[in-house]
Amino acid sequence: MSLSDRATVPLPRTRWTILIPIVFVTYGLHYLDRTNTAQLFPHLDDDIPMSDTATGLAQGAAFIGYMLLQLPAIRAARRWGPRWVVFWCMILWGLAAAGTGLVQNVPQLVIMRFLLGLAEGPLIPLVILLLGRYFVSAERARSAASFLLVLPISQVLGAPLTGLLVDHLSWRTVFLIEGVPPLVWAFVWLYVAADTPRQARWLKGSEGAAVTERVAAEEAAKAGEDRMAFGLLIRQRLVWVLAALYFAGTGGSVGLILWLPTIFEDLSPSATSLEVGVMVALPSLFGAVAVVLAARWSDAHDNRRTPMLMGFGVATAALLIGTLLPGTLWLHVTVLIVAGGAVISTGGVLASIPGAVLPQTAAAGALAVGNSFGAIGQFMGVVLIGALRDATDGSRTVSYIVIACMWGVGLVASALLVEPARTAAAEAKAPVRKEVSPEHS
């Protein structure tokens, strides 16, 4: 079958109705376990007194673990398949999440959060690797946005739920409860997920073959070798642009999310945990809409650069404006809705960039490197904000400035993206048949 013939074959809708929901729930459980500490940490003071600096270190420990196993996990996935690697990661992070409810002091808390990050770190590059086998280039931003949509939705649902639970139960019990779902869902994942379309029980044989052929045709047209040598990756300009984007995007946004409950409690000391949870969810609610719209526009126009510039530009400007506002609750809620929604909108587009230019495994490796820098940004964000809050008597302006500076890095990096992605692939094709050149990524 020729390339033009393959292009006319309709691809099965079940990829969207079965695989994406499974990935969606899996990533949602990962995100909930990683961010529920934002609401629970203030309640740890009853048993484990902590300064803002210690809180930042305990939260940041997860992100140090988060970056360590991403590249090794991609190598493991090439041997055993992403399905099994994700399964064992889920088992380990469920145990670590529940184990947080058993800690007795700050060192134990830091160790447990480190183990949680260690287990959760490989998930994004593994999922992107898996989706790259099921979705063609014109679907990549939308497929990535469809599972990254869980970030804002998990905040919309999870923040009020955690707030409600902690109003009625101890923080230890809430950690134990929220650690159980990944242990159960891991077996659902193992049953439904498949490493390739041909192995998927929910696809007909002809459908699996059609998907595999279309993806293979696109992969054959891409430049470079489908391998993940670290030395090869770090010589590519694209990898360093991704590193800056993930450092800024996930570092700033997670830093904001983890400190949002504290910021809102400072602005409204009489608010209940449920009310704080609802306020924390609002930026993510708007982000859920923005990430879908940005991904649809990006795929339709084959343009990754403009949505990235818009997202980081609006988010940075909103926080800088927030530093000038008086301490009125709903003024700051509005600023944070705009800032959070804007930066969340970049998620699906950002995740699609490596696969638009690089072969599957190399793209997953590039994403793993970028995501590792994102973990560094997350660690720096939460720790720096905590230390500066201690030094400035809980200044809200300090938090805004730190995150705005990180997002400013993302704005500059977005300007360095090649537009559109297909042009980047064409430019990279010729000189990298023998070796991927650092000048052409």
Secondary structure, 3 states (H helix, E strand, C coil): CCHHHHHHCCCCCHHHHHHHHHHHHHHHHHHHHHHCHHHHHHHHCCCCCCCHHHHHHHHHHHHHHHCCCHHHHHHHHHHHCHHHHHHHHHHHHHHHHHHHHHCCCHHHHHHHHHHHHHHHCCHHHHHHHHHHCCCCHHHHHHHHHHHHCHHHHHHHHHHHHHHHHHHHCCHHHHHHHHHHHHHHHHHHHHHHCCCCHHHCCCCCHHHHHHHHHHHHHHHHHCCCCCCCCHHHHCCCHHHHHHHHHHHHHHHHHHHHHHHHHHHHHHHCCCCCHHHHHHHHHHHHHHHHHHHHHHHHHHHHHCCCHHHHHHHHHHHHHHHHHHCCCCCCHHHHHHHHHHHHHHHHCCHHHHHHHHHHHCCHHHHHHHHHHHHHHHHHHHHHHHHHHHHHHHHCCCCHHHHHHHHHHHHHHHHHHHHCCCCCHHHHHHHHHHHHCCCCCCCCC
